[in-house]
Amino acid sequence: MEAILNIDRSVLDFMISVRTEFLNDFFAFFSHIGSGGLIWIVTALILLFFRRTRKAGVILLITIGITALINNFVIKTIVDRARPFISNEAIKTIISKPSGTSFPSGHASSSFAAAVVLLKYFRKNGLYGLAAAILIAFSRIYFCVHYPSDVIAGAVEGILLALIISFAFERIYNKIRNTRLQRINEKITVSHGFTYEPIPDKIWNNMQGKSYPDSETVKSKGCKISRDELFYLNVLYFGFDNETKVGEIVCSRKIAKDLCRIFKRLYDRRYMIEKIRLIDNYGADDEKSMTDNNSSCFCYRNIAHTDIMSNHSYGLAIDINPLYNPYIANGRIMPAAGEPYADRSRSFSHKIDKKDYCYKLFRSFGFEWGGDWEKEKDYQHFQRQK
């Protein structure tokens, strides 16, 4: 412990020696926005405002709250470490002296807990949260209101608590949601022409050995999704002939209601989709379905030319107008007939890009777009994670 304390003191002495007016103002800003988890509470409230980020906002608020309770009323009470400027009057701080004990840093614990949640749900954008967390935590060392070991301990505490809380929340949330979905045993009408229901026997029988493995394959190799986890949807849409048509979709129960809402908005917008048929009509041959520009969802299969299960296998992915929005990987274009549309710098009808209404709508419901992927591009593809 004496060795750690000596390192702590040496770091604080160095911080005092490098202070400048610019650095004082710079770190004062970050120290201020980290007080009471202010920046993270504001971030959580903003996330709560939007449908696709609402769950992340709830988890962020819960994580900050639990972290603060454990930090302030458990660990600080047990350790009861005096702050640097109290233990050593020679150590000067130039901001308002905080009350309470020093170990661990509340700024660091709340900030790193929040950063973990943001990274979990927003990936690249979460890096901005991580950068802010580092600066907030470091500001407490810069102003000598915490020892470096207080900040490191706070950061570790926040990371661990965020991982535990987000994992527990997801498990509880999914269990409640799945239990509720399993109780649905009748057709639900979201809007006129837009319904979802358990898969009817006629549809299920037609899926066997096509989009769903036959019974012998299931017995020998298993299957990661059951009939009870899927729903059958009817939706209306405008075809390329500008006429109203009825589409069929099989998808995960988890996204059935959202898909009905999405297709209702596409229909209201008169967004054109050439076909929405079950892929079983093509013998579950993805290339044939895509070549015919058929928009489809569930099909128990691997990602093309890999051994990795596609999210289509879980009914969590849907392809829209695939002929005009092909999948491009390692120089391969699928469907092959979609080659004229592989050049996304061109302007043409039915092209999905970030200006397209379909893209904006799916993203607003929390779907990931394959066109955003780095190693390959799947411009037709929208998916939710398991």
Secondary structure, 3 states (H helix, E strand, C coil): CHHHHHHHHHHHHHHHHCCCHHHHHHHHHHHHHHHHHHHHHHHHHHHHHCHHHHHHHHHHHHHHHHHHHHHHHHHHHHHCCCCHHHHCCCCCCCCCCCCCCCCCCHHHHHHHHHHHHHHHHHHHHHHHHHHHHHHHHHHHHHCCCCCHHHHHHHHHHHHHHHHHHHHHHHHHHHHHHHHHHHCCCCCEEEECCEEEEECCHHHHHHHECCCECCHHHHHHHCCCCCHHHEEEEEEEEECCCCCEEEEEEEEECCCHHHHHHHHHHHHHCCCECCECCCHHHHCCCHHHHHHCCECECCCCCECCCCCCECHHHHCCEEECCCCCCCEEECCEEECHHHHHHCCCCCCCCCCCCCCCHHHHHHHHCCCEEHHHCCCCEECCEEECCC
